[in-house]
Amino acid sequence: MYIDKDCINRFPSLWMETSTEADVSVPLDSDATAEIAIIGEGFTGLCCAISLAEARRDVVLVDGGGPGWGGSGRNSGAVIRGFKMGRTALSAKFGDTGDAMFEFGARNADMLYSLVERFGIDCQLRKTGWVLPAHNNAGMKIVQERYSTWLKDGISGVDLLDRQQTAEALGSEAYVGGLIDRACGVLQPFAYARGLARAAKSLGVRVYGKTRVTSKTRMGDRWHLHTPAGRITAKTVVIATDAWTGGLEPRVADRMLSTHSQIVATEPLPARIADTILPNGPCASDSRRILLYWNKTPDNRIVFGTRGKVDGPTSDIDFSHVEKAMTDIYPALQGAAITHRWGGKIGLTRDFMPRILQPEPDLWTAHGYSGRGVAMGTAFGLLLGEAIAAGNSIDTLPVPVGPAPDLPPKITHRAGIVATTIWYRLLDRWM
Ligand SMILES: Cc1cc2nc3c(=O)[nH]c(=O)nc-3n(C[C@H](O)[C@H](O)[C@H](O)COP(=O)(O)OP(=O)(O)OC[C@H]3O[C@@H](n4cnc5c(N)ncnc54)[C@H](O)[C@@H]3O)c2cc1C
């Protein structure tokens, strides 16, 4: 079973240890019936459940782990707004809906902030911005292009930073310049997921954890979700399993690549070091193709991540490249104890754009955030819930809909990811 084999068992995250939001899920212990059953208690499934419950729908949530067991509880917590593409690029790719998509994406962080406030979620949310530093002149060109695109697109709260300003924002001389988006933020992701589950439960959603769906079948106008503990029967099913979808829904899994991203966390640092790193508390992720990302926790730990092994870490040595990248940027962290190492799967689509898909009537899925699912998973989940409750057609949604672009044959995926990662890391050294 996928839970038993996952790297999180050997490498528990800092977030699991420090969440002040409790787990409200209970294992399923008998058959259950609902109007809508959602598989997956990450941001997508949880937010979908909240918006359905607010529309007075009868909802069951089920997860093989529990709230935040997947990517949602393991990420670095960076709340980055928007799609990766600007307004013009979205319109060129998606036609008439491009404009509405851009506006929807630009609001995704606000949707998250509003949920945290409305339900009093204790997840250390800091609206301290996101710095995108340029690792070299080629990276700076990309950063400048992105800045100009955003200005043209009418996005406010973004400033270009010169070398000195970037060094001051990061507390590191390693970058040639960058930008800051002040509308972004950072949070404790596992606590956010658990808080969402608490909110869903308070609205009447039944939240089942430690209950894996082994298969789904359709009989007439009802879906049956089979689990070792009983059968869940529902009219509508939402699959919110992202990178862990596997055989549950090949129409999703076959169009996603997955690889692990890995994170380390230092011990709480003494103030004389901590105060020099990210002094104003933004999160950061840089312009590399294989990007480095990091932030500082309220108790002065540095949480630092980058791409890891395709199949996940198996020993501490698998994190040495993460630790080296961190001390290259912050030499003052040489010798700081690493207290936590962990990893999780990222679900990538070929165009790095997420999708909402309706493979058949009364079956929905949202997935493929390609490393940017904290704000976007929240927004997609809410949107999907609203659409199901209102009976809206998928074609009216202001997001990419339908199957993600085709991928090369599955047998080539693993080798392709390994080769591309090596090649991109080489390119990142020179350009
Ligand atoms: C290490 C790491 C760092 C990241 N950093 C960031 C970041 O800083 N900012 C950002 O925006 N994004 C980041 N991401 C991406 C982000 O975390 C994901 O895009 C997002 O959490 C996906 O949410 P989700 O709800 O769609 O899926 P998930 O949170 O992955 O949830 C899927 C759930 O489905 C459940 N499931 C799967 N199969 C079954 C089954 N058969 N039966 C029952 N349950 C099942 C799993 O147990 C899991 O809990 C990161 C991801 C990782 C792994």
PDBQT file of the ligand as one rigid body, heavy atoms in Angstrom, charges set to zero:
ROOT
HETATM    1  C1  LIG A 501       8.579  18.977  -0.794  1.00  0.00    +0.000 C 
HETATM    2  C2  LIG A 501       7.524  19.824  -1.455  1.00  0.00    +0.000 A 
HETATM    3  C3  LIG A 501       7.645  21.216  -1.441  1.00  0.00    +0.000 A 
HETATM    4  C4  LIG A 501       6.657  22.009  -2.039  1.00  0.00    +0.000 A 
HETATM    5  N1  LIG A 501       6.715  23.371  -1.862  1.00  0.00    +0.000 NA
HETATM    6  C5  LIG A 501       5.665  24.134  -2.279  1.00  0.00    +0.000 A 
HETATM    7  C6  LIG A 501       5.594  25.497  -1.927  1.00  0.00    +0.000 A 
HETATM    8  O1  LIG A 501       6.413  26.004  -1.153  1.00  0.00    +0.000 OA
HETATM    9  N2  LIG A 501       4.579  26.248  -2.422  1.00  0.00    +0.000 N 
HETATM   10  C7  LIG A 501       3.622  25.701  -3.227  1.00  0.00    +0.000 A 
HETATM   11  O2  LIG A 501       2.730  26.430  -3.680  1.00  0.00    +0.000 OA
HETATM   12  N3  LIG A 501       3.613  24.373  -3.513  1.00  0.00    +0.000 NA
HETATM   13  C8  LIG A 501       4.595  23.580  -3.045  1.00  0.00    +0.000 A 
HETATM   14  N4  LIG A 501       4.573  22.234  -3.268  1.00  0.00    +0.000 N 
HETATM   15  C9  LIG A 501       3.445  21.649  -4.037  1.00  0.00    +0.000 C 
HETATM   16  C10 LIG A 501       2.176  21.497  -3.173  1.00  0.00    +0.000 C 
HETATM   17  O3  LIG A 501       2.504  20.987  -1.922  1.00  0.00    +0.000 OA
HETATM   18  C11 LIG A 501       1.188  20.581  -3.899  1.00  0.00    +0.000 C 
HETATM   19  O4  LIG A 501       0.980  21.069  -5.194  1.00  0.00    +0.000 OA
HETATM   20  C12 LIG A 501      -0.168  20.535  -3.198  1.00  0.00    +0.000 C 
HETATM   21  O5  LIG A 501      -0.007  20.295  -1.825  1.00  0.00    +0.000 OA
HETATM   22  C13 LIG A 501      -1.057  19.476  -3.835  1.00  0.00    +0.000 C 
HETATM   23  O6  LIG A 501      -2.235  19.408  -3.046  1.00  0.00    +0.000 OA
HETATM   24  P1  LIG A 501      -3.360  18.346  -3.350  1.00  0.00    +0.000 P 
HETATM   25  O7  LIG A 501      -4.435  18.561  -2.367  1.00  0.00    +0.000 OA
HETATM   26  O8  LIG A 501      -3.771  18.422  -4.777  1.00  0.00    +0.000 OA
HETATM   27  O9  LIG A 501      -2.672  16.930  -3.158  1.00  0.00    +0.000 OA
HETATM   28  P2  LIG A 501      -1.945  16.288  -1.874  1.00  0.00    +0.000 P 
HETATM   29  O10 LIG A 501      -1.746  17.249  -0.781  1.00  0.00    +0.000 OA
HETATM   30  O11 LIG A 501      -0.734  15.589  -2.368  1.00  0.00    +0.000 OA
HETATM   31  O12 LIG A 501      -3.012  15.252  -1.344  1.00  0.00    +0.000 OA
HETATM   32  C14 LIG A 501      -3.309  14.075  -2.011  1.00  0.00    +0.000 C 
HETATM   33  C15 LIG A 501      -3.876  13.126  -0.958  1.00  0.00    +0.000 C 
HETATM   34  O13 LIG A 501      -4.509  12.048  -1.638  1.00  0.00    +0.000 OA
HETATM   35  C16 LIG A 501      -4.405  10.922  -0.784  1.00  0.00    +0.000 C 
HETATM   36  N5  LIG A 501      -4.617   9.715  -1.579  1.00  0.00    +0.000 N 
HETATM   37  C17 LIG A 501      -3.957   9.342  -2.700  1.00  0.00    +0.000 A 
HETATM   38  N6  LIG A 501      -4.423   8.162  -3.162  1.00  0.00    +0.000 NA
HETATM   39  C18 LIG A 501      -5.406   7.773  -2.298  1.00  0.00    +0.000 A 
HETATM   40  C19 LIG A 501      -6.247   6.643  -2.217  1.00  0.00    +0.000 A 
HETATM   41  N7  LIG A 501      -6.187   5.643  -3.111  1.00  0.00    +0.000 N 
HETATM   42  N8  LIG A 501      -7.124   6.559  -1.179  1.00  0.00    +0.000 NA
HETATM   43  C20 LIG A 501      -7.210   7.557  -0.258  1.00  0.00    +0.000 A 
HETATM   44  N9  LIG A 501      -6.423   8.656  -0.287  1.00  0.00    +0.000 NA
HETATM   45  C21 LIG A 501      -5.535   8.757  -1.292  1.00  0.00    +0.000 A 
HETATM   46  C22 LIG A 501      -3.000  11.001  -0.217  1.00  0.00    +0.000 C 
HETATM   47  O14 LIG A 501      -2.886  10.258   0.977  1.00  0.00    +0.000 OA
HETATM   48  C23 LIG A 501      -2.838  12.517  -0.039  1.00  0.00    +0.000 C 
HETATM   49  O15 LIG A 501      -3.081  12.915   1.308  1.00  0.00    +0.000 OA
HETATM   50  C24 LIG A 501       5.553  21.399  -2.714  1.00  0.00    +0.000 A 
HETATM   51  C25 LIG A 501       5.444  20.007  -2.752  1.00  0.00    +0.000 A 
HETATM   52  C26 LIG A 501       6.406  19.223  -2.123  1.00  0.00    +0.000 A 
HETATM   53  C27 LIG A 501       6.247  17.735  -2.148  1.00  0.00    +0.000 C 
ENDROOT
TORSDOF 0
